[in-house]
């Protein structure tokens, strides 16, 4: 019987990179590739099934769909810092958006782990080889190896 405890990482909701990731010598700096994604905005509170777990969305939050069909939520407050509309889509309306080349830090995990999002309700589950991603805005995420490879450029 194993007594191993699954590590839990908590999104702080505060700007800046997590000391848990910054302090790990294995972390890498990366930049998001500019990619088009489809976006809808939640008309009311709902949940979004992501590959890593069920995420709560508030009215106005962006629900994105990536090139592999994966879905995720970005809070309305942070969406404009991360995505720009692709004409004819106008800011704030559903349509095609371009991800901006924002910098992140990330750590490829060697064992299963969990991430509690800043809402205090949504829990993501990562597997060994998944990436724990810190977006620098107080939010953490879980990104599979396959999605990480096509979404981020490792800078060092």
C-alpha positions as CSV (number, residue, x, y, z in Angstrom):
1,X,0.0,0.0,0.0
2,X,1.5,3.3,-1.1
3,X,1.5,6.3,1.2
4,X,2.5,8.7,-1.6
5,X,0.6,12.0,-1.5
6,X,-0.3,13.7,-4.8
7,X,1.3,17.2,-4.8
8,X,-1.2,20.0,-4.8
9,X,-0.3,23.4,-6.4
10,X,-2.6,26.4,-5.7
11,X,-3.2,29.3,-8.0
12,X,-2.7,32.5,-6.0
13,X,-4.8,34.9,-8.0
14,X,-2.0,37.4,-7.5
15,X,0.3,38.7,-10.3
16,X,3.8,37.2,-10.5
17,X,5.3,33.8,-10.9
18,X,4.9,31.2,-8.2
19,X,7.9,30.6,-5.9
20,X,7.2,26.9,-6.1
21,X,8.0,26.9,-9.8
22,X,10.6,29.7,-9.8
23,X,12.5,27.8,-7.1
24,X,12.6,24.5,-8.9
25,X,15.9,24.3,-11.0
26,X,14.1,22.2,-13.6
27,X,11.7,25.0,-14.7
28,X,11.9,26.4,-18.1
29,X,10.9,29.8,-19.6
30,X,8.7,29.5,-22.6
31,X,6.5,31.7,-24.9
32,X,3.2,30.9,-26.3
33,X,3.0,30.6,-30.1
34,X,0.5,32.9,-31.8
35,X,-2.4,30.5,-32.7
36,X,-6.0,31.1,-33.7
37,X,-8.6,29.7,-31.3
38,X,-12.4,29.8,-31.3
39,X,-14.0,31.7,-28.4
40,X,-17.4,31.9,-26.9
41,X,-18.3,33.9,-23.8
42,X,-20.3,32.3,-21.0
43,X,-23.7,33.9,-20.8
44,X,-24.1,32.7,-17.2
45,X,-22.2,30.5,-14.6
46,X,-21.4,27.1,-16.1
47,X,-18.8,24.4,-16.0
48,X,-16.4,23.5,-18.8
49,X,-15.0,20.0,-19.2
50,X,-11.3,20.3,-19.9
51,X,-9.0,17.3,-20.5
52,X,-7.6,17.9,-17.0
53,X,-10.9,18.4,-15.1
54,X,-14.1,20.3,-14.6
55,X,-13.7,24.1,-14.5
56,X,-16.2,26.6,-13.2
57,X,-16.8,29.7,-15.5
58,X,-18.6,32.9,-14.5
59,X,-20.8,34.9,-16.8
60,X,-18.5,36.7,-19.3
61,X,-15.6,34.3,-19.0
62,X,-14.1,33.1,-22.3
63,X,-14.5,29.5,-23.2
64,X,-11.9,28.6,-25.8
65,X,-11.5,25.7,-28.2
66,X,-8.0,24.8,-29.4
67,X,-6.8,23.1,-32.6
68,X,-7.1,19.6,-31.1
69,X,-10.6,20.3,-29.9
70,X,-9.5,20.8,-26.3
71,X,-11.5,23.4,-24.3
72,X,-10.5,25.7,-21.4
73,X,-11.6,28.8,-19.6
74,X,-9.9,32.2,-19.3
75,X,-11.4,34.7,-16.9
76,X,-12.9,37.8,-18.5
77,X,-10.4,39.9,-16.4
78,X,-7.4,38.2,-18.0
79,X,-8.7,37.4,-21.5
80,X,-7.7,40.8,-23.1
81,X,-4.1,40.3,-21.9
82,X,-3.8,37.0,-23.6
83,X,-5.9,37.1,-26.9
84,X,-6.8,39.6,-29.7
85,X,-9.8,39.3,-32.0
86,X,-9.1,38.3,-35.6
87,X,-11.2,40.4,-38.0
88,X,-14.1,40.4,-38.6
89,X,-14.5,39.3,-35.0
90,X,-14.7,42.3,-32.7
91,X,-13.4,42.4,-29.1
92,X,-15.9,40.9,-26.7
93,X,-17.9,38.9,-29.2
94,X,-17.7,35.2,-30.0
95,X,-15.4,34.3,-32.9
96,X,-11.8,33.8,-33.8
97,X,-9.0,35.1,-31.6
98,X,-5.2,35.1,-31.8
99,X,-3.2,34.0,-28.7
100,X,-0.5,36.5,-27.8
101,X,3.1,35.4,-27.4
102,X,3.1,35.8,-23.6
103,X,5.9,34.4,-21.5
104,X,5.3,31.7,-19.0
105,X,7.4,29.4,-16.8
106,X,6.7,25.7,-16.8
107,X,7.8,22.5,-15.1
108,X,7.5,19.1,-16.7
109,X,6.2,16.8,-13.9
110,X,7.5,13.3,-13.2
111,X,4.5,12.2,-11.1
112,X,0.8,12.8,-11.0
113,X,-0.2,16.2,-9.5
114,X,-3.2,18.5,-8.9
115,X,-3.8,22.2,-9.4
116,X,-6.5,24.2,-7.5
117,X,-7.5,27.2,-9.6
118,X,-7.9,30.6,-8.1
119,X,-11.7,30.2,-7.9
120,X,-11.1,27.7,-5.1
121,X,-13.5,25.3,-6.7
122,X,-11.9,24.0,-9.9
123,X,-9.4,21.2,-9.6
124,X,-7.1,20.1,-12.5
125,X,-5.4,16.7,-12.5
126,X,-2.0,16.2,-14.2
127,X,-0.2,13.1,-15.1
128,X,3.5,12.3,-15.1
129,X,5.0,14.0,-18.3
130,X,2.3,16.8,-18.2
131,X,3.5,20.3,-17.7
132,X,2.6,22.5,-14.7
133,X,2.3,26.0,-16.3
134,X,2.5,29.3,-14.5
135,X,1.1,32.1,-16.5
136,X,2.5,34.9,-14.3
137,X,-0.9,36.4,-13.6
138,X,-1.7,34.3,-10.5
139,X,-3.0,31.3,-12.5
140,X,-1.6,27.9,-12.9
141,X,-2.6,25.2,-15.5
142,X,-1.9,21.7,-16.6
143,X,-0.9,21.1,-20.2
144,X,-0.3,17.7,-21.8
145,X,3.1,17.0,-23.4
146,X,1.5,16.9,-26.9
147,X,-0.4,20.2,-26.5
148,X,2.6,21.9,-24.8
149,X,4.9,21.0,-27.8
150,X,2.5,22.6,-30.3
151,X,1.6,25.6,-28.1
152,X,4.8,26.8,-26.5
153,X,8.4,27.6,-27.6
154,X,10.9,26.8,-24.9
155,X,13.3,29.8,-24.4
156,X,15.6,28.2,-21.8
